[in-house]
Amino acid sequence: MSALLQVHGLTKRFGGLVANDGVDLHVREREIVGLIGPNGAGKTTFFNCVTGQLRIDAGRVVFAGDDLTNRPPEVVARAGIARTFQIVKVFKEMTVLDNVMVGAFLRELRATPARGRALSALELVGLAAQAGTRAGDLPVALQKRLELARAVATGPRLIVLDEALSGLTPAETQEALAVVRALRERGIALLVVEHVMEVIMTVSDRVVVLDRGKRIAEGPPETIAHDAKVIEAYLGA
């Protein structure tokens, strides 16, 4: 199966610090790829470069055959890549439904079809009953799900999840994993950063490991879990 997302040699520098050093990564249609690594490995920087929040210094980002290298976030979103953020970003004074309609307006020009698209996204993530609730009144676990619904409403082919499952209780985590799997069933591919190893190994088809900005391993979860370089990166020699 051909790759939906292809990242070639992505390099990002902050002065003398090389946050991403020639990273290659690909995601296929309807695939869930986990991106892991110790703190400071460059995972969020990589996400920001792929989705247009940061300009890269070298390399290419190709999505569905289109070169998106250093294109602005709105162009990346229209191409079909949506994302969530490590620190939840919702419009707290707006209702849950209105938050998701913000995403829906990427594809719809009028309020009525945008509302319908938003309600479908809320149904998918299990938030339909909270549509009229003020977003700021939701607990963090549901705000994360709201942010995911807003991403879904943009009509993506790939969603980039930046620690969308961190800080959740075991029950909340299982509910969130069910949503992730439901998204894949809808034909959406996912690229997931998560610190909880049990979670990433459970949900991913393939895992890519970064350490100090470089890709050090890639493979199925059961192989990565026993990779000596990965164990050293997390635990030390």
C-alpha positions as CSV (number, residue, x, y, z in Angstrom):
1,M,0.0,0.0,0.0
2,S,1.4,3.4,-0.9
3,A,2.1,5.9,1.8
4,L,-0.4,8.7,2.5
5,L,2.1,10.8,4.4
6,Q,5.8,10.7,3.4
7,V,8.4,12.7,5.4
8,H,11.9,12.7,4.0
9,G,15.0,13.9,5.9
10,L,13.1,16.4,8.1
11,T,15.5,18.7,9.9
12,K,14.7,21.5,12.3
13,R,17.2,23.6,14.1
14,F,16.8,26.1,16.9
15,G,20.1,28.0,16.8
16,G,22.7,25.4,17.6
17,L,20.2,22.8,18.8
18,V,19.1,20.2,16.2
19,A,15.6,19.2,17.3
20,N,14.9,17.0,14.3
21,D,17.9,15.5,12.5
22,G,17.1,14.0,9.1
23,V,13.9,12.2,10.2
24,D,12.2,9.8,7.8
25,L,8.6,8.7,8.5
26,H,5.6,7.5,6.5
27,V,2.0,6.7,7.3
28,R,-0.2,4.6,5.1
29,E,-4.0,4.9,4.5
30,R,-6.0,3.8,7.6
31,E,-2.8,3.0,9.6
32,I,-2.1,4.0,13.2
33,V,1.5,4.9,13.7
34,G,2.9,5.6,17.2
35,L,5.7,8.1,17.6
36,I,7.6,7.7,20.9
37,G,10.8,8.7,22.5
38,P,12.1,10.1,25.8
39,N,11.4,13.7,26.8
40,G,13.2,16.1,24.5
41,A,13.4,13.6,21.7
42,G,11.8,16.0,19.2
43,K,8.3,14.5,18.9
44,T,6.2,17.6,19.2
45,T,8.7,19.6,17.1
46,F,8.3,17.0,14.4
47,F,4.5,17.3,14.6
48,N,4.7,21.1,14.4
49,C,6.9,20.9,11.3
50,V,4.6,18.4,9.5
51,T,1.4,20.5,10.3
52,G,2.9,23.9,9.3
53,Q,3.3,25.5,12.8
54,L,7.1,25.5,12.3
55,R,9.2,25.9,9.1
56,I,11.7,23.1,8.5
57,D,15.3,23.7,7.6
58,A,15.7,20.7,5.3
59,G,13.7,17.8,4.0
60,R,10.3,17.3,2.5
61,V,6.7,16.7,3.6
62,V,4.5,15.0,1.0
63,F,0.9,14.2,1.6
64,A,-1.3,12.3,-0.9
65,G,1.2,13.2,-3.6
66,D,1.2,17.0,-2.8
67,D,4.3,18.7,-1.5
68,L,3.3,20.5,1.8
69,T,6.9,21.4,2.8
70,N,6.7,24.7,4.8
71,R,3.1,25.4,3.7
72,P,1.0,27.3,6.3
73,P,-1.3,25.4,8.7
74,E,-4.5,26.3,6.8
75,V,-3.1,24.8,3.6
76,V,-2.1,21.7,5.5
77,A,-5.5,21.4,7.0
78,R,-7.3,21.8,3.7
79,A,-5.0,19.1,2.2
80,G,-6.5,16.7,4.8
81,I,-4.2,16.8,7.9
82,A,-5.8,17.7,11.2
83,R,-4.2,17.8,14.6
84,T,-4.8,18.1,18.3
85,F,-2.4,19.8,20.8
86,Q,-0.4,18.6,23.8
87,I,-2.0,21.4,25.8
88,V,-5.7,21.4,25.0
89,K,-6.9,24.4,23.0
90,V,-10.7,24.9,23.0
91,F,-12.8,28.1,22.9
92,K,-13.9,27.9,26.5
93,E,-16.7,30.5,26.3
94,M,-18.3,28.8,23.3
95,T,-20.5,25.7,23.4
96,V,-19.2,22.3,22.5
97,L,-21.1,22.4,19.3
98,D,-19.8,25.8,18.2
99,N,-16.3,24.7,18.9
100,V,-16.7,21.8,16.5
101,M,-18.4,24.0,13.9
102,V,-15.2,26.1,13.8
103,G,-13.5,23.0,12.3
104,A,-16.5,22.2,10.1
105,F,-16.3,25.6,8.4
106,L,-13.1,24.5,6.8
107,R,-15.3,22.4,4.4
108,E,-18.7,24.1,4.7
109,L,-19.6,27.7,3.7
110,R,-23.0,27.8,5.4
111,A,-24.0,27.3,9.0
112,T,-26.6,24.5,8.5
113,P,-24.3,22.0,6.8
114,A,-21.5,23.0,9.2
115,R,-23.8,22.2,12.1
116,G,-24.6,18.8,10.6
117,R,-21.0,18.0,10.1
118,A,-20.2,19.1,13.7
119,L,-23.0,17.0,15.2
120,S,-21.8,13.9,13.3
121,A,-18.2,14.5,14.7
122,L,-19.6,14.8,18.2
123,E,-21.6,11.6,17.8
124,L,-18.5,9.8,16.7
125,V,-16.4,10.8,19.7
126,G,-19.3,10.3,22.2
127,L,-20.0,14.0,23.0
128,A,-23.4,14.5,21.3
129,A,-25.1,14.8,24.7
130,Q,-22.8,17.7,25.6
131,A,-23.4,19.7,22.4
132,G,-25.0,22.6,24.3
133,T,-22.5,22.7,27.2
134,R,-20.0,25.5,27.6
135,A,-16.6,24.0,26.5
136,G,-14.8,25.4,29.6
137,D,-17.1,23.5,31.9
138,L,-16.0,20.1,30.5
139,P,-13.4,18.2,32.4
140,V,-10.0,17.9,30.7
141,A,-10.6,14.4,29.4
142,L,-13.7,15.6,27.6
143,Q,-12.0,18.8,26.4
144,K,-9.4,16.5,24.7
145,R,-12.2,14.6,23.1
146,L,-13.8,17.9,22.0
147,E,-10.6,18.9,20.3
148,L,-10.5,15.6,18.5
149,A,-14.1,16.1,17.3
150,R,-13.1,19.5,16.0
151,A,-10.3,17.8,14.0
152,V,-12.7,15.2,12.7
153,A,-15.1,18.0,11.5
154,T,-12.4,19.3,9.1
155,G,-12.8,16.1,7.1
156,P,-9.2,14.8,7.4
157,R,-7.5,11.8,5.9
158,L,-4.9,11.9,8.7
159,I,-5.1,13.1,12.3
160,V,-2.0,13.9,14.3
161,L,-2.6,13.3,18.0
162,D,-0.2,15.0,20.4
163,E,-0.6,13.3,23.8
164,A,-4.4,13.1,23.5
165,L,-4.5,10.3,26.0
166,S,-2.1,11.6,28.6
167,G,-3.5,12.3,32.1
168,L,-6.6,10.2,31.6
169,T,-7.9,7.6,34.1
170,P,-7.7,3.9,33.0
171,A,-11.5,4.0,32.1
172,E,-11.1,7.3,30.2
173,T,-8.1,5.9,28.3
174,Q,-10.1,2.9,27.2
175,E,-12.9,5.1,26.0
176,A,-10.4,7.3,24.1
177,L,-8.8,4.2,22.5
178,A,-12.2,3.1,21.3
179,V,-12.7,6.5,19.6
180,V,-9.3,6.2,18.0
181,R,-10.2,2.7,16.6
182,A,-13.5,4.1,15.4
183,L,-11.7,6.8,13.5
184,R,-9.6,4.2,11.7
185,E,-12.8,2.3,10.8
186,R,-14.0,5.5,9.1
187,G,-10.9,5.4,6.9
188,I,-8.8,8.0,8.8
189,A,-5.1,7.3,9.4
190,L,-3.5,8.5,12.7
191,L,-0.1,9.5,13.8
192,V,0.0,9.4,17.6
193,V,2.5,10.7,20.2
194,E,1.9,9.3,23.6
195,H,4.1,8.8,26.7
196,V,2.2,5.9,28.2
197,M,3.9,2.9,26.6
198,E,1.1,0.4,27.2
199,V,-1.3,2.7,25.3
200,I,0.9,3.2,22.3
201,M,1.8,-0.4,22.0
202,T,-1.9,-1.4,22.3
203,V,-3.2,0.9,19.6
204,S,-0.4,1.2,17.0
205,D,0.1,-0.9,13.9
206,R,3.7,0.4,13.8
207,V,5.9,2.4,16.1
208,V,8.7,4.9,15.2
209,V,11.2,5.9,17.9
210,L,13.0,9.2,18.2
211,D,15.9,10.0,20.5
212,R,17.8,13.3,20.5
213,G,16.1,14.3,17.3
214,K,17.0,11.2,15.3
215,R,15.0,8.1,14.3
216,I,16.6,5.2,16.1
217,A,14.0,2.4,15.5
218,E,10.9,1.5,13.6
219,G,8.7,-1.6,13.6
220,P,5.7,-3.5,15.0
221,P,5.1,-2.8,18.7
222,E,6.3,-6.2,19.9
223,T,9.6,-5.7,18.2
224,I,10.1,-2.1,19.5
225,A,9.3,-3.2,23.0
226,H,12.4,-5.5,23.0
227,D,14.7,-3.3,21.0
228,A,18.0,-2.7,22.9
229,K,18.4,0.9,21.5
230,V,14.9,1.8,22.5
231,I,15.4,0.4,26.0
232,E,18.7,2.3,26.4
233,A,17.1,5.6,25.2
234,Y,14.4,5.3,27.9
235,L,16.4,3.8,30.7
236,G,20.0,4.5,30.0
237,A,22.9,2.1,29.4
